């Protein structure tokens, strides 16, 4: 294990009970192990959020660069979508 440092954290009674229950049930060897896994999960989710934000910014920039918005005929969009969906269903059944 890399350089391990101790920190002090404040938890509610309910959170502490959940940590202890995970250890007592044998899921984890120590409460530290539970906390380390939680931190790893948080790091992973944080990275996913960062990637999502970058992708959204890229899409925003692409949209802005594509030129001014133009009026859309939503009835035509609906008809086109229905036709496309129907064609796909028919090809899936073939």
N, C-alpha and C positions, 0 to 999 in steps of 0.2 A: 504494500500500500504506500502511496506517495506520502510526502510530509503531512502528518496529521496534526492539526492544531485544535485545541479545545476552545469552545465558545460557550457562553451562557445565553440561553434563550428563555423567554417567558411564554408559558403555555397556560391555557385554561385547564381547569380540572378535568373537563371532558376530553380534551386533547391528550392530556397525560394518561388518563385512563385507557384511551384507545391505543396509545403506544405500549403501555404495559400489557394490555390484553393481547396485542400482536406478539409480544415476546412470550407471554405465558402460554399461548396456544401453540408455540413452536414455529410460528411463521418466520420469526426473526430470532437471531441469537441475542441481540441487544437493542436497546432503544436507540442507540447511536446508529445502528444499521438501518432502522426505520427512517430516521431523519436523513441519513445520507441518500437513501433511495428517493425520498421526497424531494431533496435538493436536485438530484439527477433528473427527475421528472420535470421539475420546474425549469431547469436549464434547457431541457429538450423542447418544452412548450415555448419557452422564451425565444429560442432560435427559430422555431416554426413561425411564431408571430412576426419576427423580424423579416423572415423571407416573404411572408404574406404581404407585409407592408411594402417591401421593395417591389413585389410584383404588382400591387395595386398602383403604386406610383408610376411604374413603367406603363401600365395600361392607361392611366390618366394622361400621361404625356403623349402616348400614341393617339389617344382620342383627340386631344387638343391639336396635335399636329395633322390630323386627318382633315382639318378644315372646319368651316362653320357648320353648325347643325342645320339640317333642312327638315322641312315638314314631312311627317310620316303619315301615310294613309293606313291607319290601324286596321281598318276593315280588309284592306289588301294584304297586310301582314298576316292577319288571322286566316284569310283564305289560303295563302301560300303555305302557312304552317300546317293547316289541316290537310292540304293536298300532299305535302311532304310526309306527314305522319301516316296518312292512309297508304301512300305508296310504299313506305317502309314496312308497314304491317303486312301488306299483301306480299311483299318479297320475302318476309320472314315466314309466312305460311307456305310459300312455294317450296 
